[in-house]
Amino acid sequence: AQSVSQHNHHVILSEAASLELGCNYSYGGTVNLFWYVQYPGQHLQLLLKYFSGDPLVKGIKGFEAEFIKSKFSFNLRKPSVQWSDTAEYFCAVTPPYSSASKIIFGSGTRLSIRP
Amino acid sequence: ETGVTQTPRHLVMGMTNKKSLKCEQHLGHNAMYWYKQSAKKPLELMFVYSLEERVENNSVPSRFSPECPNSSHLFLHLHTLQPEDSALYLCASSQGGSPGLTEAFFGQGTRLTVV
């Protein structure tokens, strides 16, 4: 079945640590890829997106993600996290050839940053 | 504020009640979506409306009934729900009926508890 997998359900880091959250998808062909973030008590908002071109995508708040087609991966990275990065992070993909496009989300990774 | 407003923010209802969730977007988008967010599960797309016509209905039980009277408003009518329907219900909008091609903007959600 088509799916998006986020391997870590909960990640705990100290401030200034480096972050990498994994995301793998199971579609073949061209896909659009997203990372969304949901801060406590707030709405889902877009961190970054990949449609085509440079596979290294830079987003807001110092986040970046790298699309590796051969690995079906779109991992999210940040070199030095802050306490304010505490949130839930969702990877998402739109499958190719959708008659009515839709985003398929992963189950999310909760990130907790120790001050 | 994302431009997508959901009311109420919290709702507790009995299994025999009838209630409605409301979503309003002020972004001029022509597509609106209902998602269900349950703990430790991927976000589930429930319904998609494009130009006020339902274009996706992802095997959602009939106790959930959407309504889109115009491009700015979306409702989710609820009746005879089950406790497992307790979740966060998210509304989103995008331009073009294709959230995969453009950013989807989310509301803050309605936290529904069925007792």
Interface residues (C-beta under 8 A of the other chain):
Chain A: S3 V4 H9 N32 Y36 G41 Q42 H43 L44 Q45 L46 K49 F51 F90 A92 T94 S98 A100 S101 K102 I103 I104 F105 G106 S107 G108
Chain B: T2 V4 Y33 Y35 K40 K41 P42 L43 L45 V48 S50 V55 E56 L90 A92 G97 S98 P99 G100 L101 E103 A104 F106 G107 Q108 G109
